[in-house]
């Protein structure tokens, strides 16, 4: 019984030391990133980063709106810029999701866009479709594994 307790204590202490070391590495990485970003902000390179992000996330060719000279220094411009980046990123993510769904429907042979989400009365048919697709996927995976052959040891 004493050997079991000593073994468990040894494993527990090893786990504590390893998790402590991993936590220190994570904290060091976060501190380094924070230090580099603070150094970059103090170094005056924020204009280049802002211009680069504006070029990446702007979809229109319209010139930026002209602001009064006091608006840029009030600090509200950063919030507007950040919220615009978030809105544009969300719009791009939605467009990417729609393109993915459209290409998936085309690949599966059902070119029509889905209308309303299925209701509770459609649940058995939707479940049957999902099970059928799962069986097809499993069959394709089995064929792929058969082509690869047995694993080498």
TAHU-V994895 format. One record per pair of residues at least 24 apart in sequence whose ideal C-beta (glycine too) atoms are under 10 Angstrom apart, sorted by sequence separation. I is the first residue (numbers start at 1). GAP is how many residues later the second one is. If there is no record, write none. Layout:
I:GAP ; I:GAP
This chain:
57:24 ; 108:25 ; 58:26 ; 50:27 ; 54:27 ; 57:27 ; 58:27 ; 50:28 ; 53:28 ; 57:28 ; 53:29 ; 56:29 ; 57:29 ; 59:29 ; 54:30 ; 57:30 ; 58:30 ; 50:31 ; 54:31 ; 57:31 ; 46:32 ; 53:32 ; 56:32 ; 57:32 ; 59:32 ; 56:33 ; 59:33 ; 57:34 ; 57:35 ; 59:36
